[in-house]
């Protein structure tokens, strides 16, 4: 796998220099260079390369298309991390709301006549 990754990287660099729009004045050079970058992005990532290989072996399979999309668009964050973060955010919002309500009602009580008479005597 490491050997294959090095070969892909060498071939990409060589062809990228050859087809770079600044070096190659061919009108197709920009499109070829973009296609090379997309191909390298897929082939350099083991998960995406595995999904691509499966799709090539099974082109009519719905599952192959799903695997390819999942490899690209699947979440990179563990769901438990998202759950804990959401709970912490909700707890923080509840705490801020509680403090705000406490201060609001405290000020409201301090403005009442009974509260003022208690400390005037």
Backbone as a ProteinNet text record, in pm:
[ID]
protein_1_A
[PRIMARY]
XXXXXXXXXXXXXXXXXXXXXXXXXXXXXXXXXXXXXXXXXXXXXXXXXXXXXXXXXXXXXXXXXXXXXXXXXXXXXXXXXXXXXXXXXXXXXXXXXXXXXXXXXXXXXXXXXXXXXXXXX
[TERTIARY]
82.6	0	87	194.4	284.7	352.7	395.2	458.7	361.8	237.2	137	113.2	110.7	92.1	206.4	330.3	445.8	440.9	399.6	388.7	281.3	170.3	62.4	110	181.7	230.4	331	421.3	520.2	453.1	359.1	289.4	207.6	143.2	64	153.6	265.5	355.5	407.9	448.1	501.2	395.1	275.1	169.4	114.3	116.6	69.5	159.3	288	381.3	362.1	343.2	325.8	198.5	88.1	-41	-79.8	8.8	-24.5	-52.6	-161.3	-199.5	-93	-8.6	97.7	210.6	228.2	336.9	290.4	164.3	111.7	6.4	26.4	-64.1	-178.5	-188.6	-298.2	-430.8	-535.9	-664.1	-726.4	-692.8	-746.5	-666.7	-557.7	-466.8	-534.8	-614.7	-679.7	-774.4	-854	-946.6	-872.5	-765.4	-686.5	-622	-570.8	-505.9	-607.2	-729.1	-834.5	-871.9	-882	-913	-802.7	-678.4	-566.1	-576	-609.8	-621.6	-734	-846.9	-957.7	-919.8	-852.3	-809.5	-710	-617.8	-520.3	-587.7	-688.5	-759.9	-826.6	-883.1	-948.5	-845.6	-742.4	-646.4	-550.2	-530.8	-437.4	-501	-633	-703	-743.9	-702.5	-726.9	-876.1	-954.8	-1098.8	-1165.9	-1132	-1191.4	-1144	-1017	-964	-1033.1	-1058	-1127.9	-1269.8	-1339.2	-1474.4	-1471.9	-1372.3	-1359.3	-1330.9	-1241.3	-1211.1	-1334.4	-1411.2	-1533.6	-1633.4	-1643.6	-1735.5	-1693.6	-1562.4	-1515.7	-1544.6	-1533.9	-1559.7	-1709.6	-1794	-1939.4	-2011	-2004.7	-2061.9	-2214.1	-2284.9	-2430.6	-2487.5	-2401.6	-2446.2	-2484	-2603.1	-2645.1	-2556.4	-2520.1	-2435.7	-2300.1	-2248.7	-2120.1	-2129.9	-2239	-2256.7	-2271.4	-2343.9	-2360.9	-2226.6	-2145.4	-2014.2	-1926.4	-1933.7	-1852.8	-1893.8	-2023.7	-2071.2	-2039.7	-2053.8	-2026.9	-1880.2	-1793.3	-1650.1	-1618.2	-1691.9	-1665.8	-1738	-1864.9	-1948.5	-1977.6	-1926.4	-1952.2	-1889.5	-1952.1	-1902.7	-1766.5	-1682.9	-1550.8	-1548.1	-1655	-1663.5	-1743.4	-1694.9	-1762.6	-1898.6	-2003.9	-2137.7	-2146.8	-2071.1	-2072.7	-2019.5	-1920.3	-1866.7	-1973	-2047.8	-2154.5	-2262.2	-2297.9	-2400.3	-2357.1	-2234.8	-2184.5	-2176.8	-2130.5	-2123.5	-2260.9	-2360.1	-2496.3	-2552.6	-2530.5	-2578.7	-2511.2	-2382	-2311.1	-2362.4	-2388.7	-2440.3	-2578	-2664.9	-2798.2	-2787.9	-2699.3	-2680.8	-2630.6	-2539.7	-2487.7	-2598.4	-2678.5	-2789.4	-2890	-2917.7	-3008.5	-2949.3	-2820	-2754.5	-2761	-2729.6	-2734.1	-2876	-2974.6	-3113.8	-3151.2	-3106.3	-3135.7	-3073.3	-2949.8	-2882.7	-2953.8	-2991.3	-3061	-3194.3	-3270.6	-3397.9	-3376.7	-3276	-3246.9	-3219.7	-3135.4	-3103.8	-3225.8	-3305.7	-3424.4	-3522	-3553.1	-3649	-3591.7	-3463.6	-3400.4	-3415.7	-3389	-3406.8	-3553.2	-3642.2	-3784.8	-3829	-3779.4	-3812.8	-3752.7	-3633.1	-3568	-3643.8	-3719.5	-3794.9	-3929.8	-3971.8	-4101.9	-4096.7	-4211.8	-4222	-4187.6	-4232.8	-4206.5	-4056.6	-3985	-3841	-3771.6	-3811.6	-3751.2	-3783.3	-3905.3	-3942.9	-3865.4	-3829.5	-3754.6	-3618.8	-3554.5	-3420.8	-3420.9	-3533.3	-3541.7	-3553.3	-3603.6	-3625.2	-3501.9
-119.4	0	125.8	123.4	239.7	259.8	148.5	156.4	215.7	171	221.7	371	413.3	554.4	639	588.9	663.1	672.4	563.8	564.7	663.8	667	760.6	903.4	928.3	1063.8	1108.5	1019	1053.8	1081.3	994.6	1012.4	1141.4	1170.7	1293.7	1416.9	1417.6	1534.2	1554	1443	1451.6	1504.1	1447.6	1489.1	1626.9	1661.9	1793.2	1903.3	1879.8	1977.2	1984.6	1868.9	1864.5	1937.3	1923.6	1979	2106.7	2161.3	2284.8	2396.5	2472.8	2575.7	2684.2	2708.2	2807.2	2755.4	2623.4	2565	2515.4	2473.6	2415.7	2511.3	2555.3	2652.7	2586.9	2455.1	2384.4	2426.6	2454.4	2496.9	2392.7	2265.5	2160	2143.9	2214.8	2192.4	2215.8	2318.7	2348	2236	2186.7	2076.3	1948	1918.8	1798.9	1812.2	1929.5	1953.3	1936.5	1986.8	1969.6	1822	1751.6	1608.3	1532	1570.5	1507.8	1531.5	1653.7	1685.5	1604.5	1591	1510.9	1364	1313	1173.2	1149.5	1242.4	1227	1231.5	1317.4	1326.6	1193.3	1127.7	998.6	888.5	884	774	785.2	904.6	919.8	882.8	883.3	845.9	698.9	617.7	473.7	440.5	511.2	483.2	516.1	631.2	669.8	577.8	536.7	447.3	311.1	261.8	134.4	142.8	252.4	270.3	280.4	349.5	364.2	228.9	150.4	17.8	-72.3	-64.5	-145.6	-102.9	28.3	78.1	32	30.8	-17.2	-165.9	-243.6	-387.5	-416.6	-329.9	-350.8	-224	-189.8	-61	-51.8	-166.2	-162.5	-168.2	-179.5	-196.2	-62.5	-57.2	61.7	78.1	-34.4	-30.6	32.5	10.1	69	220.5	271.6	416.8	470.8	397.1	440.2	441	336.9	331	446.6	478.9	589.3	722	744.1	868.3	871.9	757.4	753.3	782.1	734.5	758.6	907.1	978.5	1120.6	1206.3	1173.3	1263.1	1214.4	1101.8	1050.6	1142.4	1148.1	1237.7	1191.3	1286.5	1255.6	1266.4	1317.5	1334	1217.8	1165.1	1053.5	1100.6	1023.6	1066	1092.5	1019.3	1042.1	1181.5	1226.5	1361.4	1466.1	1444.4	1537.5	1538.5	1422.2	1411.9	1485.1	1460.8	1526.8	1678	1720.8	1863.9	1928.9	1860.3	1913.9	1925.6	1823.4	1827.6	1940.7	1958	2066.6	2203.6	2219.3	2346.5	2377	2276.2	2295.9	2329.6	2260.9	2289	2430.8	2475	2611.4	2714	2690	2781.4	2784.2	2668.9	2665.4	2741.3	2726.9	2797.3	2949.1	2993.5	3137	3190	3114.7	3154.9	3164.1	3067.5	3067.7	3189.1	3220.1	3336.4	3465.3	3474.1	3594	3611.4	3501.2	3509.3	3547.1	3491.6	3523.3	3672.5	3726.6	3869.5	3955.8	3914.4	3990.7	3996.6	3881.6	3879.5	3943.1	3933.5	3998.4	4150.2	4203.2	4347.2	4386.5	4301.4	4328.7	4335.6	4243	4241.2	4362.2	4400.8	4515	4644.8	4649.5	4770.3	4777.1	4671.7	4672.2	4754.4	4801.7	4886.5	4807	4682.8	4602.2	4580.2	4556.7	4534.9	4663	4774.4	4903.5	4936.7	4908.2	4937.2	4850.2	4730.8	4640.8	4700.8	4765.1	4818.8	4964.5	5033.5	5174.1	5187.3	5090.8	5103.7	5082.1
0	0	0	78.5	84.4	-50.2	-114	-245	-346.4	-342	-435.3	-412.2	-284.9	-252.6	-306.4	-296.3	-348.9	-500.6	-565.2	-711.3	-756.2	-685.7	-719.7	-703.1	-594.1	-566.2	-672.7	-711.1	-813.4	-948.3	-984.7	-1112.6	-1111.7	-998.8	-989.1	-1003.5	-934.9	-943.2	-1084.9	-1147.5	-1283.4	-1380.5	-1374.3	-1466.8	-1431.1	-1302.7	-1261.3	-1317.5	-1313.9	-1372	-1523.5	-1585.7	-1730.6	-1774.2	-1701.5	-1741.8	-1668	-1587.5	-1514.5	-1615.4	-1595.7	-1693.9	-1714.4	-1615.6	-1633.3	-1722.1	-1725.2	-1803.6	-1940.8	-1949.1	-2071.6	-2128.8	-2250.3	-2312.1	-2389.6	-2383.1	-2447.5	-2382.3	-2460.9	-2403.2	-2308.9	-2330.2	-2244.2	-2115.2	-2101.7	-1988.4	-1853.3	-1842.1	-1714.8	-1674.3	-1769.2	-1738.6	-1703.3	-1775.8	-1747	-1609	-1577.4	-1447.5	-1333	-1350.6	-1248.7	-1233.3	-1346	-1339.2	-1266.5	-1291.4	-1220.5	-1070.3	-1030.7	-887.6	-823.9	-893.2	-841	-829.6	-931.4	-928.3	-815.4	-796.2	-688.3	-551.4	-537.9	-410.2	-376.8	-476.2	-453.7	-430.9	-513.5	-506.2	-387.5	-334.9	-223.3	-89.8	-80.7	42.2	31.6	128.1	121.6	120.9	198.8	204.7	72	17	-111.6	-224.2	-218.3	-321.6	-314.6	-192	-176.3	-232.7	-205.6	-258.2	-410.5	-464.3	-609.8	-674.9	-616.4	-670.2	-668.2	-558.9	-550.2	-657.1	-677.7	-780	-920.1	-946.3	-1077.1	-1094.8	-987.2	-996.5	-1006.9	-950.8	-948.9	-993.8	-1121.7	-1165.6	-1156.4	-1157.6	-1154.3	-1013.5	-918.1	-780.1	-717.4	-660.6	-586	-463.2	-404.4	-285.6	-317.1	-437.4	-475.4	-477.6	-531.9	-534.4	-392.7	-307.5	-168.6	-95.8	-116.7	-50.6	-95.6	-223.8	-274.3	-212.6	-201.7	-141	7.9	73.3	216.9	244.5	158.5	179.1	168.2	85.7	65	167.2	193.4	272.2	414	453	587.2	691.4	807.7	912.1	961.9	992.4	1044.7	1197.1	1255.5	1399.1	1457.8	1567.8	1633	1685.4	1665	1709.3	1859.8	1939.1	2084	2117.4	2043.4	2063.1	2031.3	1925.8	1889.2	1997.4	2048.6	2153.2	2279.6	2324.4	2445.6	2424.1	2309.3	2279.8	2280.5	2224.3	2221.8	2362.9	2444.8	2583.1	2659.9	2641.9	2709.7	2664.8	2537.6	2486.8	2545.4	2548.1	2605.4	2754.3	2825.3	2968.1	2989.4	2908.9	2919.5	2895.3	2794.1	2766.4	2881.5	2941.3	3056	3174.8	3197.9	3307.7	3287.2	3167.1	3137.2	3155.2	3110.9	3127.3	3275.6	3355	3498.1	3567.1	3535.3	3594.4	3553.3	3427.5	3381.4	3455	3468.6	3540.4	3686.3	3750.9	3890.8	3907.3	3822.4	3831.2	3801.5	3705.4	3669.4	3787	3846	3956.5	4082.7	4104.2	4219	4208.1	4089.6	4068.4	4082	4036.8	4047.5	4194	4274.6	4416.8	4487.2	4451.6	4516.7	4490.5	4385.8	4353.6	4425.7	4492.2	4560.5	4688.1	4730.4	4848.9	4975	4982.9	5102.8	5123	5016	5027.1	5072.9	5020.7	5059.5	5203.6	5252.6	5391.3	5488.8	5448.4	5535.5	5571.4	5477.8	5503.4	5544.4	5537.5	5578.1	5729.2	5798.3	5943.1	6024.2
[MASK]
+++++++++++++++++++++++++++++++++++++++++++++++++++++++++++++++++++++++++++++++++++++++++++++++++++++++++++++++++++++++++

